[in-house]
Amino acid sequence: MELIDAVSSRYSARAFLPDEVPGETVRRMLDRAAQAPSGGNLQPWHVYALGGDALQDLIRDVATQLPGNPRGEPAEYDVYPPSLKEPYRTRRYRCGEDLYAAIDIPREDKLGRLRQFAKNLTCFGAPVCLFFAIDRSMGRNQWAHLGMFMQTVMLLAREEGLHTCAQEAWSAWHETVGRHLSLPDELMLYCGMALGFADEQAPINRWRTERAPRDEWCTLRGFGPA
């Protein structure tokens, strides 16, 4: 697969087929992703890959706790800034509305929306979930480098015919996830990433988020007229 095809065909899949992803495929992807850049070659990423019974044990543990603790555990970081300004607020709102519209869940159906969100905690049916953590001593720069590593994983997944969905929803269950991963105290869980074969027939996998035109976020100088 050409790189441009991997980039253009990547999307956040929210419905997966149960088909197994071979361990060798996961190992190959992660070995190649380790070529991602990082300042000073710190390589600040820590990855835990769960599949099979290990993943199902985690999913069942969270499902058992969810009815009595729907909000999860005390957060260690803000997924979004407390007060989003424009245009970011509108982009986030539109993303959510378009997602639920794609699966015919209206705004007034609060329970339906909660049920859909809870599917995050089943990895949307994916057979593999990668969990990404970073040393608590690291700063903003190293968090950016972790992000570059994750993007590399996503593109390599497309080369393997797989899809992904990065899931910050897991950060709300960092204590439970940490127990299942035997995560050392010095590491902070950032997020999970569902990995598998996307169910291309699922309506939720047929919509795409809108992207702002280049003129909204890019300034070009010294290139002449377009």
C-alpha positions, 0 to 999 in steps of 0.5 A, spaced: 500 500 500 502 506 498 503 511 503 498 516 501 493 510 500 494 509 508 493 516 510 487 517 506 483 510 508 485 511 515 479 513 519 477 511 526 473 504 526 467 503 531 465 496 529 470 491 528 469 483 525 471 478 530 477 475 526 483 474 529 489 478 528 496 474 528 501 476 534 506 476 529 502 481 525 502 485 531 509 484 533 511 486 526 507 493 526 510 495 533 517 493 531 516 498 525 513 503 529 519 504 533 522 508 527 518 513 529 522 520 531 523 522 538 527 528 540 534 526 543 532 519 541 528 518 548 523 513 545 518 515 551 513 510 548 510 504 552 506 499 549 502 494 552 498 489 547 492 485 549 488 480 545 485 473 547 483 472 554 487 477 557 483 483 553 476 479 555 478 479 562 479 487 562 473 488 558 469 483 563 472 487 569 470 494 567 463 491 565 462 489 572 464 496 575 460 500 570 453 500 573 455 502 579 461 507 577 458 509 570 463 515 570 469 511 571 475 513 576 478 519 577 481 522 571 489 523 571 488 528 565 483 532 561 481 529 555 479 536 552 480 543 555 475 545 560 473 550 556 473 549 548 473 556 544 471 556 537 472 553 532 474 547 536 468 547 540 464 547 534 468 541 531 467 537 537 460 538 537 459 537 530 463 530 530 459 527 535 452 529 532 454 526 525 457 520 529 450 519 532 446 521 526 450 516 522 447 510 527 440 514 528 441 515 535 437 522 536 440 527 541 434 526 546 436 518 546 440 519 552 440 512 554 442 510 546 448 515 546 451 512 553 450 505 550 454 507 544 459 510 548 460 504 552 462 500 546 469 504 547 470 499 553 469 493 549 474 496 544 468 496 539 469 488 538 476 489 536 480 482 537 486 487 540 487 493 544 494 496 544 495 501 551 499 507 550 503 509 557 508 514 558 513 516 564 510 521 569 517 525 568 516 526 561 513 533 559 509 536 553 514 534 548 515 527 549 507 526 549 507 529 542 513 524 540 508 518 543 503 521 538 507 521 533 509 513 534 501 512 535 500 515 528 505 511 525 502 505 528 495 507 525 498 507 518 502 501 519 495 498 521 493 500 514 498 497 510 496 490 514 489 491 511 487 493 519 484 499 522 484 502 528 481 507 533 484 511 538 480 511 545 482 516 550 475 513 553 480 508 557 483 513 561 477 514 565 479 507 567 486 507 568 486 504 575 483 498 572 487 498 566 493 499 570 492 493 574 491 488 568 497 491 565 501 491 571 503 498 570 508 501 574 507 507 578 512 511 574 507 510 568 501 514 566 496 511 561 494 515 556 489 511 551 488 505 548 487 503 541 482 498 538 486 494 532 482 489 528 479 488 521 473 493 520 466 491 519 465 495 513 458 494 513 457 497 519 453 504 518 458 507 523 464 506 519 461 509 513 461 516 515 467 521 515 469 527 520 469 533 516 476 536 515 477 544 515 480 547 508 487 548 508 486 556 508 483 555 515 489 552 519 495 553 514 499 559 512 504 559 506 509 564 504 514 564 499 510 559 494 507 564 489 500 563 487 496 557 487 
